[in-house]
Amino acid sequence: MLIGAIIAGIVFGLYYTLVGLGLNLVFGVMRIVNLAHGDFLMLGGIAAWWLFSSFGLHPLWSAVLVIVVFVLAGLPIYYLVVPRLLRSRDSEMLSLILFFGVSQMIEAVTTIGLGATERSLPPRLLGVGPMILFGTRLPKAWIFSAAASAIAVLLVYLYLYRTRLGTLTRAVMVSRDEALATGIDVNFVSAVAFGISIALAGVAGVFAPFILGSITPNMGVAINITAFAVIVVGTLGNPLGTLLGGIIYGVSLMLMQTYLSSWANLLPNLLLIAVLLVRPEGLLGRTVRRA
Amino acid sequence: MRSTLLALGLLGAVAAGSAEAQPAAPSEIKIGALYASSGAYASISMPVFDAFKLWVDAVNADGGAEVKAFGKKIPIKLIAYDDQSSTATAATLYNQLITQDHVDLLIADSGSVLTSVAVPIAKEHKQFLFDVSGTGAAFFTDDNPYIALMADPVSTIWPHYISDFLADEGAKAGIKTVAILYSTNDFTGTQAAALKGFFERDGKVKVIYYQGVPTTTSNYTVLINNIAALNPDAVLELGYVGNDIAFLRNLQDSGNQFRFVFSIYAGTEKDEIEKNVGVSAMTNIFSYVPASNYDYKPEVGMTQKEFHAAWDKKYPPGSGVAFGGNAIYGYMTGLVVGQTLATAKSLDQMDIHDAVFAQSFKLKTLDGTFELRKDGAQIGEVTPLGQLQAAGKDALNLVAVYPPDLANGKAIIGK
């Protein structure tokens, strides 16, 4: 059972890497916390459900479409909200309040429009039955989701380290003011990062019915808490640290489910507290970040 | 002559006094209710609330509810708030309904979790609580007369047909071990504990796995693998709608197979689960058979067929809330409220209590016979064991398989 839990945890954790990746990218580039991240994930799931139920579109094609639409949607949202926020005295704190409001609005509008009940996609779309991975039975959908997550991590890595826009993005992550002083179009770089961030959330949403069973308009808050734990463990502001955070979360959750199942929902909070007490900079952080 | 006038004067004064003591009829009867339009319990709350609203609208369209205390029909004013599936919000709103809105009758939100906070509040304020489907056994105690369960039997009663079936037909088919996986809340926790007790008492089936998981659990793959490692003959998963969806999907995806698998909502909210899980993942799953599967002959209110038609007219299919057992529970609560108002001596909460309990064993509705234990627990409406059996290529039929007197089909136990 121990080996099975660890293997399942790694695969499950890869999905949560995808969930947290965009949230961490936004924090790293803009130093704001997007509390509506989980709601963008929910919208990605709703989009996949709608595309399948209306047009019969396979979720893998929906994922591609969601990436394009969410990146494009992210640009105007960024210009509408973030530059004003960053001009405020305490943008980090105000972002919590502002995006909490955005989150509530998205949830309310979705509930009014579609109702509060569960929605899902047929399991057969990503293959029925298990795959055996090192002797552990895992749903095929998990493997697809983990693969999508691994591809997303790789693409984010390539974007950050192999493209000019990525280099500029990293410059903004180091110091927004210095990047501005050197003539970098900080707002454009940030807007692209914001678009990528919600696109990553949207893709995670497409796979959510296969990993979490179903989509509901209110799922955003719980997703945010977990995603926040994942990125704090992996280091705030370090998108690639999210990979480590996700895997630690996934393995810990499966071990909790195996040996102490009643307490499994405490896990994100326990991880947060433990990391903040023992290593507040996160497992991959070099110094204690200045709040 | 003087004494006659004095006597007449005294009589007049007494008559005037008694006329003053008779309270004037209110312009409306205020009924307070909570519902969850979002959150984990929305899928069981909204059908109940919509059905109750349907009953209120029908009564008001007929000129109001017959209120014996005032000898006339009085319109109902429904004061309803959205607790968003939050117990903290629900606690505040229950208090508001009692202390600010001064409702005459108080209806709890659906399910044990959102009812759990209403029970102590109602008791403290001596306000009678119409508990729609909060079946947790701990809610019903001899020292609390301010509660009655309307439409579902108390949780300790629900699962006895499961254990009886496994001890009887299951044992004959070679089922010897069982795994129980439950969500840790009053509704499913009580059922799990009751089941464990039944199995231990009967000694025919051995419990080899007994684990609780948070009600928020949305992933069961590792849990199913862990259960499979113990190789039980039967697996009983007790959770809410979201739990059952995730469990049944994960069970199919994992490829693990058990001879007997039970889930609560596969049968009671069949349409909702089928929409999310698909027919193949539900085939041969055992579940409870809700009242919507029986055509009880009601002495009060609509038949199930009439109610279903009224529901479809008010809430057309596809409008967001599916017809199922919970819709019947909401309407059933309305019927009890209507009968209570029609028979209560006054709107004093103990008179409400007496009127509700006076209906016990007499009221027969589309939900079966309403029967209360003296602590308010519902014991009349039964929950037979059913099984979702294939009916054609892409359809399932919920067949009652136990007890024999309520069965309309035979159980298929896996090899």
Interface residues (C-beta under 8 A of the other chain):
Chain A: M1 G4 A5 A8 G9 F12 E107 T111 L114 G115 A116 T117 E118 R119 S120 P122 P123 R124 V128 G129 P130 T136 R137 L138 P139 K140 A141 W142 F210 I211 L212 G213 S214 T216 P217 N218 A222 M254 Q257 T258 S261 S262 W263 A264 N265
Chain B: A36 S37 S38 G39 A40 A42 S43 M46 Q84 S85 T184 Q211 G212 V213 P214 T216 T217 S218 N219 T221 V222 L223 N225 N226 A228 A229 V241 G242 I245 A246 F247 R249 N250 Q252 D253 S254 G255 N256 E272 K275 N276 V277 G278 S280 A281 S319 G320 V321 A322
